[in-house]
Amino acid sequence: MNVLLITILCIALYWLMIWFTTKSQENKIHALKWILQATLGTLCVLWPIILINKFWVLFVAALTLVFATYIGSQGGLFGRLSKNGIYGGVWLSIPLYVYLLPNT
């Protein structure tokens, strides 16, 4: 039950982050595309590692956040949107981390 509530909260906060990020953009479709591509890429990296090796999960998540910070520091529209997408992917992975805590 707690994992379900955390999942709903994470998805709601993710969509709120997308809304805040795209509301000031002129081309909302283009901005949404960059965010969702970065999120999908992050989920494709994090979820298999969570299911394969539980030892390296937090290291890869921290490394992903450092990579997002580096991309965000490059500036420009691509950097900011990709950074938010990567942060969103990590945010959407939190329910899996919470699920694994008591089950490992």
ZIGI-V902937 format. One record per residue. N is the residue number from 1. NEAR is the number of other C-alpha atoms within 10 Angstrom. D_FIRST is the distance of its C-alpha to the first C-alpha in Angstrom with 2 decimals. Layout:
((N/NEAR/D_FIRST) (N/NEAR/D_FIRST))
This chain:
((1/6/0.00) (2/10/3.80) (3/14/5.46) (4/11/5.15) (5/10/6.39) (6/17/8.74) (7/19/9.87) (8/14/10.81) (9/13/12.48) (10/18/14.30) (11/15/15.57) (12/13/16.74) (13/15/18.48) (14/19/19.97) (15/12/21.52) (16/12/22.75) (17/15/24.39) (18/19/26.00) (19/13/27.29) (20/11/28.80) (21/18/30.33) (22/18/31.91) (23/11/33.05) (24/10/36.16) (25/13/37.11) (26/9/40.04) (27/10/38.82) (28/13/35.14) (29/11/34.91) (30/12/36.41) (31/21/34.13) (32/18/31.01) (33/14/32.37) (34/20/32.77) (35/25/29.30) (36/19/27.61) (37/16/29.94) (38/22/29.17) (39/23/25.40) (40/16/25.83) (41/13/28.13) (42/23/25.77) (43/19/22.90) (44/12/25.51) (45/16/26.39) (46/20/23.10) (47/17/20.90) (48/11/23.59) (49/17/24.21) (50/19/20.60) (51/11/20.79) (52/10/24.41) (53/9/24.89) (54/12/22.32) (55/10/25.24) (56/11/26.36) (57/18/23.10) (58/14/23.54) (59/10/27.27) (60/15/27.01) (61/20/24.53) (62/12/27.02) (63/12/29.89) (64/19/28.36) (65/18/28.07) (66/12/31.68) (67/14/32.76) (68/21/31.18) (69/18/33.05) (70/13/36.22) (71/19/35.92) (72/19/35.28) (73/12/38.36) (74/12/40.53) (75/11/40.49) (76/10/40.93) (77/13/38.62) (78/15/37.49) (79/18/36.54) (80/20/34.49) (81/26/32.65) (82/23/32.00) (83/25/30.80) (84/25/28.25) (85/28/27.16) (86/27/26.79) (87/23/24.82) (88/25/22.55) (89/28/22.12) (90/21/21.17) (91/17/18.77) (92/24/17.05) (93/19/16.91) (94/15/14.96) (95/20/11.46) (96/16/13.30) (97/16/14.77) (98/14/11.63) (99/14/10.46) (100/13/14.02) (101/8/14.42) (102/7/13.15) (103/6/14.13) (104/6/17.70))
